[in-house]
Amino acid sequence: MPKKRFASQYSKPQSTAHPSLNSNVSSSSTNHNDAHPTVNDIISSLRRSSISSKPATATVTTPTLPPQIRHLLSQPETPVPRARNRARGLDAYGRRLPPGPAIPRSWLEGSRHDPLVGRRSQVRFLPEDIRHLPGAPEDARKGRSLQDICLREMAREWEFVRKYEKNNLADLPTGTRMLLLSYIAVYGPHEGVGFDGLKNILLLPPLENGELPDFDPGERNDRFYRVDLSGAMGNSVSFKQLSELVLKPAPPADVDPDELSWDDNSLSQSLSPPIPHLTHLSLSHPASTVSWPRLISFAKHLPTLTHLSLAYWPVPSLTPNAQNAVIQTANGQQIQYGGTNMYSHSLDDDFAEAADVLRRLADRLHGLEYLDVTGCTHWLQAFRWTGSRTQRHVEWGNQWTKLRTLKAYSGVEMTEESKFCDVASFVMAHREATITEEMLRWWMRRNKILGRPVSWIEVLKDDWEVYKGLWCGDGKEHERKRDALVGLGNKDFMGENQWREPFVLDPLAMRDDGSVERMSVWDQ
């Protein structure tokens, strides 16, 4: 094929003067300031103006043509491209930036290195203190101690620690491991410790060849009595997985009992559960799908449990997803499928199913001494519900006879900017706790009359007088909040008729003309 030939255009190189003549040239140029600038001067000035510290403007893309076609079409010359800004790849401190476009903002949002407040959901509450469950080791000092700093950083980087330190977590002291679970519940990931992480804290992982390490987990965890799983139940730990840690391991199926010998030292399997003496357990802040029947089934494996936290648990129910379900009988009549419908608690004042669930739980936890039901005041009436003789409920004279503390905080923190609905929720929660306290006193007096052993049960509730000075203004909204809060000092709602009087939260709204807002709740 013939070669393509192009008419090459040569340009004569520019002649430069000898350096020795520069002084003469400069001196002569000063004498002729009014002369026209030469081509070299114009090119030099263009080069100096193009290399500037100002950011370069957006480059305009223009179509280009070959020189021959451009001459035929009488098109102007292609403009010279602007010089590149060399400082574009440097930051404000002069450091070189990574190549490529800027990182998307969505990559930076939701990172695990963000502050704790940014990662916590505002709807799902989490514990704020590592000592929300009693029984913390006595050597745990408050404040910014070295142990506190280390455990807090381990909890914040729990995803990394669980993966790369799984072989060393079980070697920590027992008290440190119990505290680590509480730190993870407060400062750790949103879904909690996770079952794999819990096993790494309690047990040594299997060896590389698949064999189990030669140690007894029950002996190593003999003093491990406190397990804090706040925020993990239903999210990263299930009751089935938790049962594996409190039940004795099943013997292998391929071993013949007739061939076993007392002199055989090859049986390295432990005969005790990984946590043989569990007395303090926190299941607070669970997922919304947590199951009460599974809790009751799990409670029968905990005869030594004395402290239990069920903070922010839903209403006790055996069929929580069947509130609106009905079944049709052979006669064509529709009846309710579950024990609780959507109007049972609000209109019918019926807590039969919730009271029955609590009675079953009390049958399995005879030695319970501490019960935390913070944030559960909306179903606190189930503790004192009696119903008819055929309906079962909690028998305080025979069940939970060792109970000493009932923690019934509202879980509502009020500020000066709190709305009236928040104040109403706090007032009703405090009232429920006060009525429950009076009910327990009635049972104590009854047991004393019948000659039964009397044990004092302390009910921990919010101190409403702390918030008395929040709303001291003259506005109508401040007056409504103040009247609702100060009404807690009046105990007229607790009479001799088993507390069946209505309780008006907003008396100011009743005095206004045309106002229909009134909050009244009937309680047993």
C-alpha positions in Angstrom: 0.0 0.0 0.0 1.3 3.5 -0.8 2.5 5.5 2.1 0.6 8.5 3.3 2.5 11.7 2.7 2.0 14.8 4.6 3.5 18.2 3.9 5.6 18.8 7.0 5.8 22.4 8.1 9.2 23.4 9.5 9.8 26.5 11.6 13.1 28.2 12.0 14.3 28.0 15.6 14.3 31.2 17.5 17.7 32.9 17.7 18.7 33.9 21.2 21.3 36.4 22.2 24.5 35.7 24.1 24.2 36.1 27.9 26.9 38.8 27.7 24.6 41.0 25.6 21.7 40.9 28.0 22.9 43.9 29.8 23.0 45.9 26.6 19.6 44.7 25.6 18.1 45.7 28.9 19.7 49.1 28.9 18.5 49.8 25.4 15.0 48.7 26.2 14.8 51.3 28.9 15.6 54.0 26.5 12.8 53.0 24.2 9.8 52.4 26.5 7.5 53.9 23.9 8.4 51.3 21.3 5.9 48.6 20.3 6.4 45.2 22.1 8.0 42.5 20.1 6.7 39.0 19.5 9.1 37.5 22.1 7.8 40.0 24.7 4.2 39.1 24.0 4.9 35.3 24.3 6.8 35.8 27.5 3.9 37.9 29.0 1.4 35.2 28.0 3.5 32.5 29.7 3.7 34.6 32.9 0.0 35.2 32.9 -1.0 31.6 32.3 1.1 30.3 35.2 -0.8 32.0 38.1 -2.0 31.0 41.5 -5.6 31.6 40.6 -7.7 28.5 40.0 -8.1 27.6 36.3 -11.5 28.2 34.8 -13.5 25.5 33.1 -11.9 24.4 29.8 -14.1 25.1 26.8 -14.0 22.1 24.4 -13.9 23.2 20.7 -13.8 21.0 17.7 -10.4 20.8 15.9 -9.6 20.3 12.2 -6.5 19.3 10.3 -4.4 22.3 9.1 -5.2 21.7 5.4 -9.0 21.6 5.9 -8.8 24.6 8.2 -7.0 26.6 5.5 -9.5 25.6 2.9 -12.5 26.5 5.1 -10.9 29.7 6.3 -11.3 28.7 9.9 -9.4 30.5 12.6 -6.4 29.0 14.3 -7.1 26.6 17.2 -6.6 28.4 20.6 -3.7 27.3 22.7 -4.8 25.1 25.6 -4.5 26.7 29.1 -1.8 25.6 31.4 -2.8 23.0 34.0 -3.1 24.1 37.6 -0.4 22.1 39.4 -1.8 23.0 42.9 -5.1 21.1 42.2 -3.9 17.9 43.8 -2.9 19.5 47.1 -4.9 20.2 50.2 -4.9 23.3 52.4 -1.8 22.0 54.2 0.2 21.3 51.0 -0.2 17.5 51.3 -0.8 15.5 48.1 -4.4 14.3 47.7 -5.3 10.8 46.5 -6.0 10.7 42.8 -9.6 10.6 41.5 -12.8 12.4 42.3 -13.8 13.3 45.9 -15.2 10.7 48.2 -19.1 10.6 48.1 -20.7 12.0 51.1 -22.8 8.8 51.6 -19.6 6.8 52.2 -18.8 9.0 55.2 -22.3 8.9 56.7 -23.0 5.9 58.9 -19.4 4.8 59.4 -18.5 2.7 62.4 -15.9 5.4 63.3 -18.7 8.0 63.7 -19.6 9.2 67.2 -21.8 7.0 69.3 -24.8 9.4 69.2 -24.8 9.3 65.4 -25.1 5.5 65.3 -27.8 5.1 67.9 -31.3 5.1 66.8 -33.5 7.7 68.5 -36.4 5.2 68.7 -34.7 2.3 70.2 -33.4 3.1 73.7 -30.2 1.7 75.0 -28.6 1.6 78.5 -26.5 4.6 79.4 -24.7 3.2 82.4 -22.6 0.0 82.6 -24.0 -0.5 86.1 -27.7 -0.6 85.1 -27.6 -4.3 86.2 -26.5 -4.9 89.8 -23.7 -7.3 90.5 -20.8 -5.5 88.8 -17.4 -6.5 90.1 -16.3 -4.5 93.1 -12.9 -3.8 91.7 -14.5 -1.8 88.8 -13.7 1.8 89.7 -15.7 4.7 88.3 -14.0 7.5 86.3 -11.4 7.6 83.6 -9.3 4.7 84.9 -7.1 2.7 82.6 -9.4 -0.2 82.7 -12.4 2.0 81.8 -10.6 3.5 78.8 -9.4 0.1 77.5 -12.8 -1.5 77.8 -14.6 1.4 76.2 -12.3 1.3 73.2 -12.7 -2.4 72.9 -16.4 -2.0 72.9 -16.3 0.7 70.2 -14.1 -1.4 68.0 -15.9 -4.6 68.9 -16.2 -5.7 65.2 -12.4 -5.7 65.0 -11.8 -7.2 68.4 -14.2 -10.0 67.9 -12.5 -11.1 64.7 -8.8 -10.7 65.5 -8.7 -11.3 69.2 -11.1 -14.2 69.5 -8.3 -16.5 70.7 -7.4 -14.2 73.6 -10.7 -13.0 75.0 -11.4 -16.1 77.1 -8.0 -15.6 78.9 -9.1 -12.3 80.4 -9.9 -12.2 84.1 -13.5 -13.1 85.0 -14.4 -9.7 86.3 -13.0 -8.0 83.2 -15.0 -10.2 80.9 -18.2 -9.5 82.8 -17.6 -5.8 82.6 -16.8 -6.1 78.9 -20.3 -7.3 78.2 -21.8 -4.2 79.9 -19.4 -1.9 78.0 -20.4 -3.5 74.7 -24.1 -3.0 75.6 -23.5 0.7 76.2 -20.7 1.7 73.7 -20.7 -1.3 71.3 -22.5 -1.9 68.0 -26.2 -1.4 67.5 -27.0 -5.1 67.4 -25.2 -6.0 70.5 -22.4 -8.4 71.3 -23.5 -11.2 69.0 -23.5 -14.9 69.8 -20.0 -15.5 68.2 -18.6 -12.7 70.3 -20.3 -14.1 73.5 -18.8 -17.5 72.8 -15.3 -16.0 72.3 -15.6 -14.4 75.7 -16.7 -17.6 77.5 -15.0 -20.4 75.5 -11.8 -20.9 73.7 -12.2 -21.5 69.9 -11.5 -24.9 68.4 -8.0 -25.6 67.2 -6.9 -25.6 63.6 -7.3 -29.4 63.3 -10.9 -29.1 64.5 -10.2 -30.5 68.0 -11.5 -28.8 71.1 -8.9 -27.3 73.5 -8.1 -29.2 76.6 -9.9 -27.2 79.3 -13.1 -27.3 81.3 -15.3 -24.2 80.4 -17.4 -24.8 83.6 -14.3 -24.6 85.7 -12.9 -21.6 84.0 -16.3 -19.7 84.3 -17.1 -20.9 87.8 -17.2 -17.3 89.0 -18.8 -15.9 85.9 -22.3 -15.0 87.4 -23.3 -11.9 85.5 -24.3 -11.7 81.8 -25.4 -8.4 80.3 -27.1 -8.9 76.9 -28.8 -5.5 76.7 -29.8 -4.7 73.1 -28.7 -8.1 71.8 -31.8 -10.3 72.4 -33.6 -10.8 69.1 -31.0 -8.8 67.2 -27.8 -10.9 67.5 -28.6 -13.5 70.2 -31.6 -15.8 70.4 -32.9 -17.9 73.3 -32.0 -21.1 71.6 -28.3 -20.0 71.3 -28.4 -18.7 74.9 -29.7 -22.1 76.1 -26.5 -23.7 74.8 -24.5 -21.7 77.4 -26.6 -22.7 80.5 -27.4 -26.4 79.6 -25.1 -29.3 80.1 -23.6 -30.6 76.8 -25.2 -33.7 75.4 -23.0 -36.8 75.3 -21.8 -37.9 71.8 -24.2 -40.2 70.1 -21.5 -42.5 68.7 -20.1 -43.6 72.1 -21.3 -46.9 73.5 -22.0 -46.6 77.2 -21.0 -50.3 77.7 -17.5 -49.5 76.5 -16.8 -46.6 78.8 -14.3 -47.1 81.6 -13.4 -45.2 84.7 -9.8 -45.4 83.8 -10.2 -43.9 80.4 -8.6 -40.5 80.3 -9.5 -39.7 76.7 -12.9 -38.3 77.7 -12.1 -34.6 77.6 -15.7 -33.4 77.2 -16.9 -31.2 80.1 -19.9 -32.3 82.1 -20.9 -28.8 83.2 -22.4 -26.0 81.2 -20.2 -23.0 80.1 -22.0 -20.8 82.7 -22.7 -23.1 85.6 -23.7 -20.4 88.2 -25.7 -17.6 86.4 -27.4 -15.3 88.9 -27.5 -11.9 87.2 -29.0 -11.6 83.7 -30.0 -8.5 81.6 -32.3 -9.0 78.6 -33.3 -5.4 78.4 -33.8 -3.3 75.2 -34.7 -6.3 73.0 -36.0 -6.4 69.5 -39.7 -5.8 68.9 -40.1 -9.4 67.9 -38.9 -10.9 71.2 -41.0 -13.8 72.4 -42.4 -14.2 75.9 -43.1 -18.0 75.5 -39.5 -18.6 74.6 -38.5 -16.6 77.7 -40.7 -18.8 79.8 -39.2 -21.9 78.3 -35.7 -20.6 78.8 -36.4 -19.6 82.5 -36.8 -23.2 83.6 -33.1 -23.7 83.0 -32.1 -20.9 85.4 -32.9 -22.1 88.9 -30.1 -20.0 90.4 -31.2 -16.7 88.8 -31.7 -13.9 91.4 -31.5 -10.6 89.3 -33.4 -10.2 86.0 -33.8 -7.1 83.8 -36.7 -7.0 81.4 -36.6 -3.2 80.7 -38.5 -2.0 77.6 -40.1 -5.4 76.9 -43.4 -5.5 75.1 -46.7 -6.4 76.7 -46.7 -10.1 77.9 -48.6 -12.2 75.4 -48.5 -15.7 74.1 -49.7 -14.7 70.6 -48.6 -11.1 70.0 -49.2 -11.3 66.3 -52.8 -12.4 66.6 -54.5 -9.4 68.1 -56.8 -8.9 65.1 -57.1 -12.6 64.1 -60.4 -14.4 64.5 -61.4 -18.0 63.8 -64.8 -19.3 62.7 -66.5 -22.1 64.6 -68.6 -24.9 63.2 -71.7 -22.9 63.8 -70.4 -20.0 61.8 -69.6 -17.8 64.8 -66.4 -15.8 64.8 -64.4 -15.7 68.0 -61.1 -14.1 68.9 -58.0 -16.2 68.2 -55.6 -14.8 70.8 -56.1 -13.8 74.4 -55.7 -10.1 73.8 -57.2 -7.8 71.2 -56.5 -4.2 70.3 -59.1 -2.9 72.8 -58.3 -5.3 75.8 -56.1 -2.9 77.7 -57.5 0.5 76.6 -61.2 0.0 76.8 -62.0 -3.4 78.3 -59.3 -3.1 81.1 -58.5 -6.8 80.5 -55.0 -7.9 81.4 -55.9 -11.6 81.8 -53.3 -12.9 79.3 -50.5 -10.7 80.5 -51.2 -11.7 84.1 -51.2 -15.4 83.1 -47.8 -15.0 81.4 -46.3 -13.3 84.4 -47.7 -16.1 86.6 -45.9 -18.7 84.5 -42.7 -16.7 84.7 -43.0 -16.5 88.5 -43.5 -20.3 88.7 -40.1 -20.8 87.0 -38.1 -18.1 88.8 -38.7 -18.9 92.5 -35.6 -17.3 93.8 -35.9 -13.9 92.0 -34.8 -11.0 94.3 -34.5 -8.2 91.8 -36.8 -7.4 88.8 -36.3 -4.5 86.4 -39.3 -3.4 84.3 -38.2 0.1 83.4 -40.2 1.4 80.4 -42.9 -1.2 81.0 -45.3 0.9 83.0 -48.0 0.6 80.2 -48.5 -3.1 81.2 -47.5 -2.7 84.9 -51.2 -3.3 85.8 -50.7 -7.0 84.9 -48.9 -7.4 88.2 -52.0 -6.4 90.2 -54.7 -7.7 87.9 -56.9 -10.3 89.6 -60.0 -10.9 87.4 -62.4 -13.6 88.2 -61.7 -16.8 90.3 -61.3 -18.9 87.1 -58.6 -16.6 85.7 -55.1 -17.0 86.8 -52.8 -14.2 87.9 -49.7 -13.6 90.0 -50.2 -14.9 93.6 -48.0 -12.5 95.6 -48.6 -14.6 98.7 -47.1 -17.7 97.2 -45.0 -16.5 94.3 -41.9 -14.3 94.2 -41.7 -14.5 98.0 -38.0 -13.6 97.8 -38.5 -10.5 95.7 -36.9 -7.4 97.4 -36.6 -4.8 94.6 -39.0 -3.9 91.8 -37.5 -1.3 89.5 -40.3 0.6 87.7 -38.9 3.7 86.2 -40.8 5.4 83.4 -37.9 5.7 81.0 -39.0 9.3 80.1 -36.5 12.1 80.6 -38.1 15.5 80.6 -36.6 18.9 79.8 -38.0 22.4 79.6 -38.8 21.8 75.9 -40.7 18.6 76.5 -44.2 18.5 75.1 -47.3 17.9 77.1 -47.7 14.4 75.8 -44.3 13.5 77.3 -45.3 15.0 80.6 -48.6 13.0 80.5 -46.6 9.8 79.8 -44.3 10.5 82.8 -47.3 11.3 85.1 -49.2 8.1 84.1 -46.0 6.0 84.5 -45.3 7.4 87.9 -48.9 6.8 88.9 -48.8 3.2 87.8 -45.7 2.6 89.9 -47.3 4.2 92.9 -50.4 2.1 92.7 -48.3 -1.0 92.3 -46.4 -0.1 95.4 -49.6 0.3 97.4 -50.8 -3.1 96.1 -47.6 -4.7 97.3 -48.1 -3.1 100.7 -51.6 -4.5 100.8 -50.3 -8.0 100.2 -47.7 -7.5 103.0 -50.4 -6.6 105.5 -52.5 -9.6 104.3 -49.6 -12.0 104.8 -49.0 -10.6 108.2 -52.6 -11.2 109.2 -52.5 -14.7 107.9 -49.3 -15.5 109.8 -47.1 -15.9 106.7 -43.6 -14.7 106.4 -43.5 -11.0 105.5 -40.9 -9.6 103.2 -40.6 -5.9 102.2 -40.6 -5.2 98.5 -39.1 -1.8 97.5 -40.5 -0.2 94.4 -38.0 2.1 92.7 -39.7 4.9 90.7 -38.9 8.4 89.4 -38.7 11.4 91.6 -41.2 13.8 90.1 -40.2 16.7 92.4 -36.9 17.0 90.4 -38.9 18.5 87.5 -41.0 20.9 89.5 -38.8 23.9 88.5 -38.8 23.3 84.8 -42.0 25.2 83.9 -42.2 28.4 86.0 -43.5 30.7 83.2 -46.9 32.4 83.0 -47.9 30.8 79.7 -50.8 28.5 79.2 -48.6 25.6 78.1 -46.3 25.9 81.2 -49.4 26.0 83.4 -50.7 22.8 81.9 -47.5 20.9 82.4 -47.1 22.2 85.9 -50.6 21.3 87.0 -50.2 17.8 85.6 -46.9 17.2 87.4 -48.0 18.7 90.7 -51.1 16.5 90.6 -48.8 13.6 91.5 -48.6 15.0 95.1 -52.3 14.4 95.6 -53.0 10.7 96.4 -56.8 11.0 96.1 -56.7 8.5 93.1 -55.7 5.8 95.6 -58.7 5.0 97.7 -60.1 2.0 99.4 -62.0 0.9 96.3 -59.0 -0.7 94.7 -58.0 2.4 92.8 -60.9 2.6 90.4 -61.3 6.4 90.4 -60.6 8.3 87.1 -57.5 10.4 87.0 -57.6 13.7 85.1 -54.3 14.9 83.8 -55.3 18.2 82.3 -57.7 20.1 84.6 -57.0 23.3 82.8 -58.4 22.0 79.5 -61.7 21.3 81.2 -62.1 24.9 82.2 -61.5 26.2 78.7 -64.6 26.9 76.5 -64.9 24.6 73.6 -62.0 22.4 74.7 -62.5 18.7 74.4 -59.0 17.6 75.3 -59.1 15.4 78.5 -56.9 12.5 79.5 -58.6 10.1 81.9 -57.4 6.5 82.6 -59.3 3.9 84.7 -57.2 1.5 86.6 -57.9 -1.3 88.9 
